[in-house]
């Protein structure tokens, strides 16, 4: 990557990335809800994809607004992570 960008452009790119991640999170959550009753396997995959976007959002939020999120546990329902 040889492009040189200034801080304002970098900020704009991160904000666009955050917007995209927010849209993807909503999409995967909605898809998981739709699939929950008739395809539990696909619903589980949608939940995991949504969780990945949730993590991306938390990281971008911490970069864009340091300290705005408390370092609390992720919003995973018990048993969803596969660990006790």
Residue frames as a rotation matrix with the C-alpha (Angstrom) as fourth column:
UNK 1
0.591 0.807 0.000 0.00
0.807 -0.591 0.000 0.00
0.000 0.000 -1.000 0.00
UNK 2
-0.476 -0.864 0.165 1.72
0.875 -0.483 -0.004 3.14
0.084 0.143 0.986 -1.18
UNK 3
0.219 0.628 0.747 -1.08
0.440 -0.747 0.499 5.69
0.871 0.219 -0.439 -0.73
UNK 4
-0.845 -0.392 -0.363 -0.34
0.514 -0.411 -0.753 8.43
0.146 -0.823 0.549 1.74
UNK 5
0.131 0.943 0.307 -3.45
0.543 -0.327 0.773 9.76
0.829 0.065 -0.555 3.45
UNK 6
-0.628 -0.291 0.721 -3.88
-0.343 -0.729 -0.593 12.52
0.698 -0.620 0.358 5.97
UNK 7
-0.981 0.193 -0.010 -5.55
0.083 0.373 -0.924 12.12
-0.174 -0.907 -0.382 9.35
UNK 8
-0.346 0.909 -0.234 -8.89
-0.726 -0.417 -0.547 13.48
-0.595 -0.019 0.804 8.11
UNK 9
-0.027 0.297 -0.955 -9.05
-0.872 0.459 0.167 10.94
0.488 0.837 0.246 5.28
UNK 10
-0.803 -0.310 -0.509 -8.13
-0.044 0.882 -0.469 8.14
0.595 -0.354 -0.722 7.66
UNK 11
-0.824 0.560 0.089 -10.89
-0.184 -0.116 -0.976 9.24
-0.536 -0.820 0.199 10.03
UNK 12
-0.063 0.823 -0.564 -13.42
-0.967 -0.189 -0.169 9.31
-0.246 0.535 0.808 7.17
UNK 13
-0.292 -0.114 -0.950 -12.40
-0.571 0.817 0.078 5.80
0.767 0.565 -0.304 6.12
UNK 14
-0.973 -0.072 -0.218 -12.80
0.130 0.613 -0.780 4.47
0.189 -0.787 -0.587 9.66
UNK 15
-0.557 0.829 -0.045 -16.21
-0.493 -0.374 -0.786 6.14
-0.668 -0.416 0.617 9.98
UNK 16
0.021 0.530 -0.848 -17.32
-0.972 0.208 0.106 4.57
0.232 0.822 0.519 6.69
UNK 17
-0.621 -0.322 -0.714 -16.05
-0.205 0.947 -0.248 1.22
0.756 -0.008 -0.654 7.94
UNK 18
-0.948 0.306 0.083 -18.02
-0.043 0.135 -0.990 1.63
-0.314 -0.943 -0.114 11.14
UNK 19
-0.188 0.917 -0.352 -21.18
-0.869 -0.322 -0.375 2.43
-0.457 0.235 0.858 9.18
UNK 20
-0.095 0.073 -0.993 -20.66
-0.750 0.650 0.120 -0.65
0.654 0.756 -0.007 7.01
UNK 21
-0.878 -0.281 -0.388 -20.05
0.023 0.783 -0.621 -2.87
0.478 -0.554 -0.681 10.06
UNK 22
-0.717 0.682 0.140 -23.22
-0.399 -0.238 -0.886 -1.53
-0.571 -0.691 0.442 11.70
UNK 23
0.068 0.754 -0.653 -25.27
-0.997 0.021 -0.081 -2.40
-0.047 0.656 0.753 8.62
UNK 24
-0.319 -0.266 -0.910 -23.75
-0.435 0.894 -0.109 -5.88
0.842 0.361 -0.401 8.43
UNK 25
-0.998 -0.031 0.059 -24.43
-0.067 0.375 -0.924 -6.48
0.006 -0.926 -0.377 12.13
UNK 26
-0.327 0.945 -0.018 -28.09
-0.709 -0.258 -0.656 -5.56
-0.625 -0.202 0.754 11.66
UNK 27
0.076 0.320 -0.944 -28.33
-0.924 0.379 0.054 -7.77
0.375 0.868 0.324 8.58
UNK 28
-0.589 -0.396 -0.705 -26.86
-0.201 0.916 -0.347 -10.83
0.783 -0.063 -0.619 10.30
UNK 29
-0.915 0.338 0.219 -28.97
-0.203 0.084 -0.976 -10.35
-0.348 -0.938 -0.008 13.42
UNK 30
-0.046 0.950 -0.309 -32.13
-0.900 -0.174 -0.400 -10.12
-0.434 0.260 0.863 11.33
UNK 31
-0.031 -0.035 -0.999 -31.11
-0.737 0.675 0.000 -13.16
0.675 0.737 -0.047 9.29
UNK 32
-0.912 -0.356 -0.205 -30.45
-0.112 0.696 -0.709 -15.13
0.395 -0.624 -0.674 12.46
UNK 33
-0.612 0.761 0.216 -33.90
-0.475 -0.135 -0.870 -14.25
-0.632 -0.635 0.444 13.82
UNK 34
0.149 0.684 -0.714 -35.54
-0.988 0.080 -0.130 -15.33
-0.032 0.725 0.688 10.55
UNK 35
-0.112 -0.311 -0.944 -33.71
-0.538 0.817 -0.206 -18.66
0.836 0.484 -0.259 10.52
UNK 36
-0.665 -0.290 0.688 -33.99
-0.745 0.196 -0.638 -19.52
0.050 -0.937 -0.347 14.22
UNK 37
0.075 0.818 0.570 -37.26
-0.773 0.409 -0.485 -21.47
-0.630 -0.404 0.663 13.97
UNK 38
0.906 0.423 -0.005 -36.63
-0.320 0.678 -0.662 -23.54
-0.276 0.601 0.750 10.85
UNK 39
0.652 -0.741 -0.161 -32.84
0.285 0.436 -0.854 -23.78
0.703 0.511 0.495 10.41
UNK 40
0.970 -0.215 -0.116 -30.94
0.056 -0.265 0.963 -23.70
-0.238 -0.940 -0.245 13.72
UNK 41
0.229 -0.942 0.244 -27.58
0.857 0.314 0.409 -24.41
-0.462 0.115 0.879 12.05
UNK 42
-0.115 -0.210 0.971 -27.85
0.781 -0.623 -0.042 -21.46
0.613 0.754 0.235 9.71
UNK 43
0.816 0.444 0.369 -29.15
0.104 -0.742 0.662 -19.32
0.568 -0.502 -0.652 12.57
UNK 44
0.736 -0.622 -0.267 -26.07
0.436 0.133 0.890 -20.22
-0.518 -0.772 0.369 14.59
UNK 45
-0.161 -0.809 0.566 -23.80
0.984 -0.088 0.153 -19.24
-0.074 0.581 0.810 11.69
UNK 46
0.223 0.329 0.918 -25.63
0.457 -0.867 0.199 -15.92
0.861 0.375 -0.343 11.33
UNK 47
0.986 0.133 -0.100 -25.20
0.142 -0.361 0.922 -15.33
0.087 -0.923 -0.375 15.05
UNK 48
0.334 -0.938 -0.098 -21.45
0.733 0.193 0.652 -15.94
-0.593 -0.289 0.752 14.81
UNK 49
-0.237 -0.380 0.894 -21.12
0.886 -0.463 0.038 -13.61
0.400 0.801 0.446 11.82
UNK 50
0.623 0.541 0.566 -23.06
0.219 -0.814 0.538 -10.96
0.751 -0.211 -0.625 13.73
UNK 51
0.869 -0.353 -0.346 -20.76
0.365 -0.014 0.931 -11.44
-0.334 -0.935 0.117 16.69
UNK 52
-0.086 -0.938 0.335 -17.74
0.974 -0.009 0.227 -10.86
-0.210 0.345 0.915 14.47
UNK 53
-0.097 0.108 0.989 -19.20
0.535 -0.833 0.143 -7.55
0.840 0.543 0.023 13.28
UNK 54
0.911 0.412 -0.007 -20.01
0.202 -0.432 0.879 -6.62
0.359 -0.802 -0.476 16.88
UNK 55
0.435 -0.843 -0.318 -16.33
0.723 0.116 0.681 -7.06
-0.537 -0.526 0.660 17.75
UNK 56
-0.338 -0.536 0.774 -15.30
0.897 -0.431 0.094 -4.95
0.283 0.726 0.626 14.76
UNK 57
0.407 0.582 0.704 -17.68
0.312 -0.813 0.492 -2.21
0.859 0.019 -0.512 15.92
UNK 58
0.926 -0.090 -0.365 -16.25
0.351 -0.141 0.926 -2.28
-0.135 -0.986 -0.099 19.44
UNK 59
-0.017 -1.000 0.026 -12.72
0.899 -0.004 0.438 -1.91
-0.437 0.031 0.899 18.10
UNK 60
-0.327 -0.070 0.942 -13.65
0.715 -0.670 0.198 0.92
0.617 0.739 0.269 15.73
UNK 61
0.735 0.634 0.242 -15.59
0.284 -0.612 0.738 2.67
0.616 -0.474 -0.630 18.50
UNK 62
0.680 -0.545 -0.491 -12.56
0.565 -0.038 0.824 2.50
-0.468 -0.838 0.282 20.78
UNK 63
-0.377 -0.822 0.427 -10.37
0.916 -0.261 0.306 3.97
-0.140 0.506 0.851 18.02
UNK 64
-0.254 0.354 0.900 -12.85
0.534 -0.725 0.436 6.70
0.807 0.591 -0.005 17.08
UNK 65
0.410 0.438 0.800 -14.05
-0.482 -0.641 0.598 7.49
0.774 -0.631 -0.052 20.63
UNK 66
-0.471 -0.695 -0.544 -11.45
0.094 0.573 -0.814 6.26
0.877 -0.435 -0.204 23.13
UNK 67
-0.999 -0.001 -0.045 -12.93
0.045 0.028 -0.999 5.25
0.002 -1.000 -0.028 26.46
UNK 68
-0.468 0.884 -0.005 -16.53
-0.842 -0.445 0.305 5.44
0.267 0.147 0.952 25.25
UNK 69
0.487 0.592 -0.643 -17.13
-0.350 0.806 0.477 1.75
0.801 -0.007 0.599 25.99
UNK 70
0.337 -0.333 0.881 -16.53
-0.887 0.201 0.415 0.10
-0.315 -0.921 -0.228 29.30
UNK 71
-0.528 -0.605 -0.597 -14.43
-0.743 0.669 -0.020 -3.03
0.411 0.433 -0.802 29.02
UNK 72
0.010 0.636 0.772 -17.36
-0.798 0.470 -0.377 -5.31
-0.602 -0.612 0.512 29.81
UNK 73
-0.536 -0.161 0.829 -18.03
0.136 0.952 0.273 -8.80
-0.833 0.259 -0.489 28.58
UNK 74
-0.943 0.222 -0.248 -19.31
-0.288 -0.175 0.941 -9.26
0.165 0.959 0.229 25.02
UNK 75
-0.264 0.942 0.208 -23.07
-0.882 -0.148 -0.448 -9.54
-0.391 -0.301 0.870 24.62
UNK 76
-0.584 0.018 -0.812 -23.00
-0.455 0.821 0.345 -13.25
0.672 0.571 -0.471 23.85
UNK 77
0.505 0.801 0.320 -25.78
-0.785 0.273 0.556 -15.34
0.358 -0.532 0.767 25.29
UNK 78
-0.052 -0.542 0.839 -24.65
-0.807 0.517 0.284 -18.09
-0.588 -0.663 -0.464 27.64
UNK 79
0.217 0.042 0.975 -23.52
0.185 0.979 -0.084 -21.14
-0.958 0.198 0.205 25.78
UNK 80
0.969 0.232 -0.082 -23.10
-0.027 -0.233 -0.972 -19.34
-0.245 0.944 -0.220 22.47
UNK 81
0.446 -0.876 -0.184 -19.33
-0.894 -0.426 -0.143 -19.08
0.046 0.228 -0.972 22.79
UNK 82
0.564 -0.175 -0.807 -18.80
-0.166 0.933 -0.318 -22.77
0.809 0.313 0.497 23.41
UNK 83
-0.609 -0.765 -0.208 -17.03
0.100 0.186 -0.977 -22.21
0.787 -0.616 -0.037 26.73
UNK 84
-0.153 0.594 -0.790 -18.46
0.925 0.367 0.096 -22.57
0.347 -0.716 -0.605 30.24
